[in-house]
Amino acid sequence: MALTPKIEIKQSQSLLMTPQLRQAINLLQMSNLELGELVSKELETNPFLEREDERLNDSLPHEQTIDDYDAPQEAPNPQDETPDIDYDNSFDDDFGSDREGYEVGQDADWRDYLPPGKTGTDDDFNYFEQRLPAEKSLYRYLDEQILLTFATARERIIAARLTEFLDTAGYFRGDCTAIAKQLQIKESEVKKILSRLQTFEPSGIFAVSLAECLAIQLKDRGRFDPYMEFLLDHLDLVAERKFKELKKLGNLTDEDLSSMLADIRALNPKPAAGFANDLTGYVIPDVFVKTNKYGEYLIELNARSLPRVLINREYYSEIKNLSSQNKEAKRYLKDRLSSAGFLVRALHQRAATILRVAEEIVRHQRDFFEKGIEFIKPLLLRDVADALEMHESTVSRVTSGKYMHTPRGIFELKYFFSSAAGTYTGDENTSVTAIKHRIKQLTDEEKPDNILSDDMIVECLARQGIKIARRTVAKYREGMGIPTSGQRKRLKRSAF
């Protein structure tokens, strides 16, 4: 049979990611601060956009309900009218000498009182590993670790509440008894969650005292022993440079004390310092949950966190007549007008979508708001997506970086969802905690001559019926503080 070129007509369908749809998806997953920055840039570049008059803002309530977003302002209808946003068809994208004097305190720069000495050994403090860039939000960094560490919504909500009591240095300043009473749970459960939070990065975060902060960092470095514990119990003597007394009390040699002080000197007494003034701010809620006199829950948007933009119709009318003879100018104006209209509609639909998701969360978790965390229910993204008839990825974007102010505190929307992972065995609710436990078991049982890479761990889990990606294994492994395969090989060989 001869092969000859020919022309055929073929009909097919495919998804097209338009720039407008891409912008709509990006708007949906932005936090209120990120959204404000984007809108400010659009106002600078688009002549048809303007902020709503301040006098109008003053006449509006601070919070808005979904009714305020049922009829968003439409732009004049140019020929190339932008289509409505369809989030549901968007693509799925898959954290010495003695000297009397100073009192050691939490804010004391105690390293000034230690004897000067050189650093630079392998065990010295690594600036870039211990501190993140100031641009990185500490709240976001901790949120990421909370989602990786805690599998249930109950644990996440407790962890989120404890995060609110961090000071600018990264120390926990809350009262576990009061927090337990507010959440209507046992104090022991709060302390258990706090203990797990103290394993987070940056090392030393959530400590309740300077001594505990340093102890956590020493344990992470494998340098904590009874002698170090003795030194941390006598930090007041270190600050006062009473080294002779220290050596006598601890039966230490000059060499021992010098080495221990060098280890202390390499630590960071303020774990959150690398995040600049991140914690001096506060989370701006996107949604308020209130009750009326009948005990009904009212869910309202925080209008002050929503940028409100309008289309300047008068300016469009004036410019349109002046540019009617210039095709290039006319094309530019139509493009800018279309872009302005799409942004206005996208902002309205974003607000309405956030409100719908928040309402469904409150409806599902009503017992939590009324009775406490003991009554929080399991909730999956799919549950909300099915109830609202939208894509699961849309719910995921809406709940990321959005906060709800409730009578029980401020929580990120995604804290109300339970973690789950799919499995070959059909169990789609395998706990993340269970998967992490299996990963830890695999790495603990390794032999020095048979260290498992992340890909090999994926294969081992697959044989146990767990379907999980390599990058997810790496994420869980790093979240648990398990070194890479190369690092584990060196550590295990040195132990034998």
Order of alpha helices (4+ residues) and beta strands (2+ residues): alpha-alpha-beta-alpha-beta-alpha-alpha-alpha-alpha-alpha-alpha-alpha-alpha-alpha-alpha-beta-beta-beta-alpha-alpha-alpha-alpha-alpha-beta-beta-alpha-alpha-alpha-alpha
